[in-house]
Amino acid sequence: MDLDPVLIGRWQFGITTVYHFWMVPLTLGLGMLVAILQTMYHRTGNEMYLRSTKFFGKLFLINFIMGVATGLVQEFQFGMAWSEYSRFVGDVFGAPLALEALLAFFLESTFLGLWIFGWGRIPRAVHLGSLWCAVIGSWISAYFIIVANSWMQHPVGVEMVDGRPVMTDVWAVLTNNTAIAAYTHALCGALAVGGSFLLGISWYHLYRRRKDGIDTIGADGKVVVGSAPDVPGRDAIDHQVWIRSLRIGAVVGIVAFAGVAITGDIQSKLMFEQQPMKMASAEAACHDGTEFSVLTIGDPSSNDCDGVENVFEIPGLLSFLANGDFDTPVHGVTTLLPDYQEKYGTHLPEDERYGQHSGEKIDYQPIMIVTYWGFRLMIGFGMIAAGVSALALWLTRKGTVPASAWLMRAALLSITAPFIANSAGWIFTEMGRQPFVVAPNPARQDAVYMFTQAALSPQLTPAMLLFSLISLSLVYGVLMVVELRLLIVYIRGGVASAMPEVTKTNHTPRITNDEDDVLSFAY
């Protein structure tokens, strides 16, 4: 078999990146919500918020550790599989990645350790501040990562020296409009994930209380909260933990979706300006026009879009997404292709850096099926998550969830909706940049861009890459099973799984200095 090392390398990076990215929005979104829950406990002294903090904090820690473990592979890949890319962007990437590691990650990990082992050992205000520092550190970390990625989408603040971009304006790199739009969009998406996580899990526990006969419905249709003295943690406070967490998650989910829509509109307008071919492919816009395609069928694999048919369109919407009006035509693929070929050439250079792709004709059109459906899956599953949140607020207005097993399963399944939306958006953003690993900035006169075929490490054979691809996929598959198993065990265990002190007393649990309790929470 004649295997393409570039293709295998891209599959490897894509699989490991998407897997790692599943942990990222949950860490960012759930961490913020846990910090808010503990803040409410600090302000009110209500034990309901303590239980919520410890339960969801336990799940946050499981996800955080897996995120750290899987994220380490990403950094090694830059030097091992994509060393030519690292040489090209190293002068620019060095600053944000160093700040991420030396400032944000150390802030995050140090204070998270204080929070984990500080229950009952340090003053409550200091303990709460430790969690906020850890969460803020994770958000800062995400910013520097997105700054680095956004420079690949829209190079700024550099000049070309001996064929390599050298950073001349760090402020321009850090305030790249692409980075700011992507960062706010990513944070809103992360909060949507955190909100759905709270909603789905809380719905499950409220349903179990209904099924076990602990909570019933009175004549007025409102919940009658009960308790099960023989089961640790299944008391009236337990009900408050889940109903309050569910409604907080639902509100956060709705607000986050509104933020996603607003920031996404800003980001899409920048993409139309900075990477027009990506957005033309996302809309299956083969020709100039103003119509937004709701459904397109056919074979979009050819450059002239033969066989592509827009079945259902909304007039003027594409123009609004791109320009903010309803009548300015947006350039399609057939118009953009000659522009790209004129600016960046029709064939890859005859150079050993390109390996077997040397002199190959350049295909400037991304895989339209991926960009088209990635864009729609992102929007569609985001709307599903917001819709479930709105429905949850309505159905729980009288204090509990319906006694319906299929509704409970749907609520649990809805946890995946914002994950899918985030992943689809990320895949669309990255694959839509092809054939560039560093996309050109249309506003620049110099040629700051890099083709993907030139980014791979030299001397790598397909066998080497195939071995690492299979090995990493297997390891990541095992880690996925481990994480899901841990999450399921602790979710089913409820509050008692994160608070062993609940099982020791029949009264409302409070923070103690019991070392076993703290170590149980940590491990």
C-alpha angles and dihedrals in degrees: 000000000000100000121190110228091202091056093047091047091051092049090051094050092043095051095046093043096050091046092051091045091061088068096045103069091042090052092048097042101037092042091058092048093049089051090052091049092051090047089055089051091049092050100041106024088223108156090212089072091047091056091046091049095051096043098048090035089060091054090046091055093050090052093043094055092049090048092055092048095049095040094061090070091061094063094048091051091061090063100033107038102017105034095139089056090049091052091051097049100027096104089055102036094048095077102049094038092048090049090049093052101036099037113020102033094044090049090048099046097040096052093040088059090052090051095048096050098027100079105128092351103083130036113285094241092051090047091052091046089053091059092047090050090051093049093045088049091055091050091049089048090054090051094056092046091051091046089058093046093045091055087061088054096044117011114211138156097037143099128207115253118177091340096310130097113246119194113244100164116037091179091059089052093048094046097042105152089224090056094048092050093045093046096052090044091051093048092051089049090050092052089050088056092048092048093050090047092057092043098050097045093045091050089053093054094044089051091051090053089052093046093049091050095244094122121038137179120253129216090269091057093250126123121269104208116218137174140224107218093188093058117068113242097005096118136113092282088055089060091051090051092058101038093047093045091048094052093043089051092049094050091047090049093054095044091046092052090053088052091048091052094049096044091041091056090052091047094048092052089053090049092052087055100039103031107020094166091058092054094042088056091045089057096039083236100165092165136029115280149115101247123113113218113229092177130013127178134185137061112314095177097102122080094233091052094237111179096021113130126181105218099182126019137175110219116233096005095104090052090050092051091050105035110009093248135084104233110046109106117236118220115251132211096271091054095044098047096071090048092054092045092051094050102038106020136255097256136036114257119269093252134133090232088074093054114192089357093063110131092006120148112260119237106204094182114093118223098287095203090058097045095040097050094033089060092048096044088052092054096037098051090043089057090048091054092049091046092052089050092053091046091049092054090053097044094047097046090110095052109272145039127270117270091247121129094199092052089051091051090047090052091051091046090050088068086076094054098081090040089057091044092052093046094047091050092049093048090048092050095049102039092042089064093066138150082035126068086188107031119216120253106234090208094060124085095204122075106253102163141101132208116230093235090063094051100070121102112262120246093026111139126210089244092058093049093043091053093051091044093054094041095050092044091053093047092047090048090056091047090051091054091048094050095045091047092051093046093048093049094051095040091053090046091059123198093335090063090064098032112051088175088072090066093052100056138040093214131075108296121241134187111278136178091244105140093207091058093051094046091047090054091048099046 
